Amino acid sequence: MLTLRDASGEVAAPVGDGTWAVSGSTATSGARAGDVVSIDVRFVETPHLLHVRCDPAAGTAAATWETEPLHDGIATLHRPVD
């Protein structure tokens, strides 16, 4: 399970192991290379993609947008509710 937080709130989603796990408006896929875990987070109702890399042994994590939102936070990256 991956939980992302920013000023807009939080998004929690299961992580697929080499496959896409879809939950609500997110799809995630993860892979491990040694101690480093790489996870791609696709916000499926938008064009946004976030790359997350975690190194538990080093106690570090970093996130990089491939398609960064212009205004919205992660908790608002979904289709508007009618």
N, C-alpha and C positions, 0 to 999 in steps of 0.2 A: 504494500500500500504506500502510495506517495501522497503527501500532503503539502500543498503550496500555499503560502500566505503572503498577502500584501495589504496595502491600505484599504482595498475594496472588500476584503474578506478572505475566505479560503476555499480551495478546491481539493478534494480528496478523491483518488482514483486507484483502482488496482493496477498493477504493472504486469504486462504480458512478458513472458520470458522468451524473447526472440519472435514473438507474435504480437499482434495488436489486441489489447484488452479494451473493450469499449464499455464506458459507464457514463450514462447521461450525455453530456455535451463534450466529453473528452475521450480520447483514445490514447493509450500509452503502450510503449514497447521498450523493453530494457534488455541490456546485454552486459556481461561482465568480462573484463580483461584483467586478470590478476585480482588486485584489491579494488580496482576502479569499476564503478557501476555507472553506465551511461543509459539515460532514459530520454526518449523523445516523447513529448507531450503535444498532441495535436488537438486543438480546440475545433472539433469537427463541424460546427455550424459557422465557422469563420475561416479566414485564410491563415490563421496564426499558428505558429509552431515554435515550441520552446525546447531547447536541448539542456538537460540537467546532467551534471557529472558529479559523482560523490566518491570520495575516497575515505571510507570509514577508518582505515588504519592511520591516516594522516589527520582525520577529523576535519576534513574540508569538503565543501560543496560549492558548486558554481552553476549559474544558469545563464544561458545566452539565447536571445531571441533570434530566430532565422527570419521571421516575419513579425516585427514588433508592432503591437497595437499603438495607434496614434493617441488615444485618449483613455481607453478603458483599462481597468485592472483585471486580474485573472478571474475574479468571481463574477464578472459581468460579460465574459466572452462567450455569449450564446445568442441564439436567435431571440429577438424581442418576443415577449409574451403578448398574445393578442388580447 
